[in-house]
Amino acid sequence: MQGARYKTKERGTRNEKRETRNIDTMVIIEKLKENFSSDILEIVTKNEKRIIVTIKPDSIINIAEYLYKTAGLRFIIASALHTKKGFEIHYHFSMDSTGLVLNIHVILDKENPQIESLSNMFNASNWIEREMHELFGINFLNHPNQEKLISDGNWAEGVYPYRKEFK
Amino acid sequence: MSKKTIIPIGPYHPLQEEPELFKLYCDGEIVKDIKWETGYNHRSIEKLSESKTYDQVFFLVERICGICSTSHPFAFANAVEEIGNIEITDRAKYIRSIIGELERIHSHLLWVGLAGHFLGYNTVFMWAWKYREPVLDLFEMITGNRNSYAMFKVGGVRRDIENVKISIIRKTLSDIRKKTDLLAGAVMDDPVIHARTKGVGILTRQDVIDYAAVGPTARASGVAIDVRKDDPYAAYPLVNWKVITAQAGDVFAKAEVRLLEMYESISIIEQCLNGLEKVKEGEITVKVKEIPEGIGTGRAEAPRGEVFHFVVSDGSNSPARHKIRAPSYVNIATFKKSCIGQTIADATISLAAVDPCYCCTERMAVAYDINSGKRIMNANELIDCSIMRTAEMKKNLINN
C-alpha cells in the first residue's frame, strides 16, 4: 500500500531533458584544427563517434584545457601502450551529448618517457597517471602526488611490469 | 591543539564486499581528510588479457566483478565488434540488453539491502535480498548460472532465450515490480531515513565534473549522463525509457535514482521481450572470421556507471593491449569530497552510497589515533555507530 502512495505522489524526478551543448562532433574537430594547427600531427576519423587526434606531447595541456573547459568534454581515462614507436598514451575524452569518444594520442620518447600531468586541471586523471607511472614508468611532470597506487611499495623499484621487450 | 584520529575502514570490512583500506583522519567526530590504500586484490587482468584469445577474454573480464559480471563482457564485446565492424542480429541485441538490465535490478537491490543494513534497518536488508532471489533464479533459467553468466561472445550471445520462457520472465518481472513498489515506498516515505540521509554526503555538480564521476553517483547530482542514451548500443536505441536524475547529490538522491532506475530496467526488459517475440528464434550469432588490426573503444552502462574498454588489435587472435576502466575507479575518488566535513557515523553511509566495487577498481576503513598510531575503532564499531545514530534520530522523532 505504501508503494502505491509513493507512486501517486510522483516524488521522483523523471527528467528526460538532455543537456544540449552548442558544439557538435565535427565542429569540435574544426575548432581543434583552427586553434592548434601546428600541434596536430594526424586526425583519423573512424566514424562520427570515434575520432583519434595525434598531437605533439608538448601541447597536451592546452588541448586538454580547451576540451575540458571550453568544449565541456568529460575525461574518461587514459590508456598507455608500449610499442615499437615508444610509449603511447591515448587520452579518452567523451562528449556525452553526441556519444563521441575523442582519443587524444601522444607518442613519447623510448628512453625517457615524460609528459605534463593533467591532474592540476581535473582530479579525474590523478589515479590513472599514478598507475601509468607505476606500470609503465612514464613520468608525469608537476603531478601533485605521484606515489604508487596499486602496489603500495611492495614491488621492486625501477621494474615496470607492463613494459614489453622488442627484438 | 586539536587531536586528530585516524579511523581505518578495511582492508576487510563488512561495509565492503572486497578488500581496500580507507583511512579517515578525524578531529573529534568530524572527518577532516581521507586517504586510501589499494592493491589488495590486484590481479593484473589487463596484462593477462594479452595472453588470451578473444573468446577466452570474455571469461576473464567476466570475473573482474561478481556483481556486475555482465557489464565487462558487454563493453569488451562492443570494443571488439567495433574493430571488426561486426553487426549482430536483433535477437542477440535484445538478449544482451535483457541480461544487462536484469543485472542492474539485482545489483541495485543488493545495494538497497546493504544501505539499509548500514542505517540499522535490517528488515530492509532482508527484504531486498529476498526479492533479489527471483532475479537470480531468472538468470539460472536463462543462462544456467546465478552469476558469471558466460552469455557473451564476439558476434552475438551463447544461449538463446526460447520463446516458451518469455511468459515465465514476464510473470517474475511483474512480481519484482510489486516488490519494488513496496520497497521504494518503505524507503522513500520513512521519516527517519529522510532525516538520516538527506543533506548527507553531498556531491555537487562541479565535483562530479571535476572527478568525472559516472552512473547513479553522477545522475544523483543532476548530471544526466548514461551511455545507454548517449552512445546507444545493443537494443537500447530500440526501446523507450528515461534517464533518471535527481538534483540534491546526497545519499537520499542516490537511493532515489537507484530505486527509480529499477522501474526503467523492468520496462526495458518487457519491451525487449516483446521484441524477442517478433524475431526468429535461434538467430543469435553471426559468423566472425578474424579480428583485423586496429583499435576499438567499447562502452557499457554497468549498474555503477560507465564501463570503458579500450582494445588494441595487431591482427592476431589476442588483444595487443586491453585497457579496462571500471566505474568505481572514478567514483571512489569522490569520497574526498563527499566524506570530508561529515561525522564518522555519516561517513560510512556516504562511502556506501557510491556503491563501491573494489574488485573492479582494485583497492578499505579503520580508526587510528594519529598521535600514537593505535587503533581505536574497527569496522563493526563504525557500523554500530551509524546504527546508533539512526536509533537516536528515531527516538527524537517519536518524542517530538
Interface residues (C-beta under 8 A of the other chain):
Chain A: M1 Q2 G3 A4 R5 Y6 K7 R11 G12 T13 R14 N15 E16 K17 R18 E19 K46 K49 R50 I52 R74 F75 I76 I77 S79 A80 L81 H90 H92 S94 D96 S97 T98 G99 V101 N103 F122 N123 A124 N126 W127 I128 L149 I150 S151 D152 N154 P161 Y162
Chain B: E37 T38 G39 H42 S44 E46 K47 E82 K178 T180 D181 L182 L183 A184 G185 A186 M188 D189 I209 D210 Y211 A212 A224 I225 K229 D230 D231 P232 K242 V243 I244 T245 A246 Q247 E256 L259 L260 I295 T297 R299 E306 F308 F310 V312 A320 R321 K323 R325 Y329 V330 A333 K336 E362
